[in-house]
Amino acid sequence: HTRCLSDWSSDVCSSDLPRLLDAADVDDCPLLAAWELPSAPAYHYMRRVHIKDGVRFAYIELYLDRIIYDQAPERFNATTVIPVMDELRVNVSKARQELTIGGASPEVAQHLGIACGAPVALVRRYACDDSGKAIYAALVVHPGDRVRFDIDLVR
């Protein structure tokens, strides 16, 4: 099953294997529009599928501040982004994540090997530096049958 981040430094996906579908240097991040956050001057965009034990469990579109990406491009391309940011000691002063349930688009369905319209968890997240600038933003899509919440309601 897939676990969503419970805090920024959670090493949720450290053993998965990302497969890069597309990458480009871009000037803006359309994912930030919903949050009205200040953006970095440039981002490195990556679209990829994450695979663990032969199972496609996440389709991801992410934008990483180009200055951060340029510190370790090979590492960012080869593995999950958040642990590399932590290794580089990137200061994250604010990070949020929201999860909604939706249906798989034709493109997501193709890359995850599920039916178009199948239930999916849509996870949107961002991270900001001390100045409030968005240095990371991502849309992560998980097949619905791979997501499970297990929350202790009593403390």
Summary of the structure (lengths in Angstrom):
residues: 155
radius of gyration: 15.2
end to end distance: 24.4
largest distance: 45.8
contacts: 442
relative contact order: 0.22
helix: 21%
strand: 41%
